[in-house]
């Protein structure tokens, strides 16, 4: 019993008989998790942005409405942004955007 009370009275940073000192614990272990909005997207905002890009592509007649660099970026960004939406809606938007870019590429 005396050994147990001796062990309990030792702090986490007290070395044991062999000189081993435990590593420092997590400094923020007792704090609640915080979410400052990073990594969280509003589906309505995403939907509006994707619809705007799609409308610009649909309005174009013979070539993409953006310069080459922006067009390449949208080809990457559009499908990724759609991941924030429900699967069926995301797939439909991706399909329509790819169809419009194909149409514009063939017309050029």
For each residue, the residues with C-beta under 8 A, 3 or more apart:
1: 4 5
2: 5 6
3: 6 7
4: 1 7 8
5: 1 2 8 9
6: 2 3 9 10
7: 3 4 10
8: 4 5
9: 5 6
10: 6 7 14
11: 14
12: 22 25
13: 21 22 24
14: 10 11 21
15: 18 19 20 21
16: 19 20 21
17:
18: 15
19: 15 16
20: 15 16
21: 13 14 15 16
22: 12 13
23:
24: 13 27
25: 12 29
26: 29
27: 24
28: 31
29: 25 26
30:
31: 28 34
32:
33:
34: 31
35: 38 40
36:
37: 40
38: 35
39:
40: 35 37
41: 45 46 84
42: 45 46
43: 46 47 84 85
44: 47 48
45: 41 42 48 49
46: 41 42 43 49 50 81 82 84 85
47: 43 44 50 51 85 89
48: 44 45 51 52
49: 45 46 52 53 81
50: 46 47 53 54 78 81 82 85 93 97
51: 47 48 54 55
52: 48 49 55 56
53: 49 50 56 57 74 78 97
54: 50 51 57 58 93 96 97 100
55: 51 52 58 59
56: 52 53 59 60 65 66
57: 53 54 60 64 65 97 100 101 104
58: 54 55 100
59: 55 56 65
60: 56 57 63 64 65 100 104
61: 107
62: 104 107 108
63: 60 104 107 108
64: 57 60 71 101 104 105 108
65: 56 57 59 60
66: 56 70 71 74
67: 70 71
68: 71 72
69: 72 73
70: 66 67 73 74
71: 64 66 67 68 74 75 101
72: 68 69 75 76
73: 69 70 76 77
74: 53 66 70 71 77 78 97
75: 71 72 78 79 101
76: 72 73 79 80
77: 73 74 80 81
78: 50 53 74 75 81 82 93 94 97
79: 75 76 82 83 94 97
80: 76 77 83
81: 46 49 50 77 78 84
82: 46 50 78 79 85 89 90 91 93 94
83: 79 80 90
84: 41 43 46 81 90
85: 43 46 47 50 82 89 90 93
86: 89 90
87: 90 91
88: 91 92
89: 47 82 85 86 92 93
90: 82 83 84 85 86 87 93 94
91: 82 87 88 94 95
92: 88 89 95 96
93: 50 54 78 82 85 89 90 96 97
94: 78 79 82 90 91 97 98
95: 91 92 98 99
96: 54 92 93 99 100
97: 50 53 54 57 74 78 79 93 94 100 101
98: 94 95 101 102
99: 95 96 102 103
100: 54 57 58 60 96 97 103 104
101: 57 64 71 75 97 98 104 105
102: 98 99 105 106
103: 99 100 106 107
104: 57 60 62 63 64 100 101 107 108
105: 64 101 102 108
106: 102 103
107: 61 62 63 103 104
108: 62 63 64 104 105
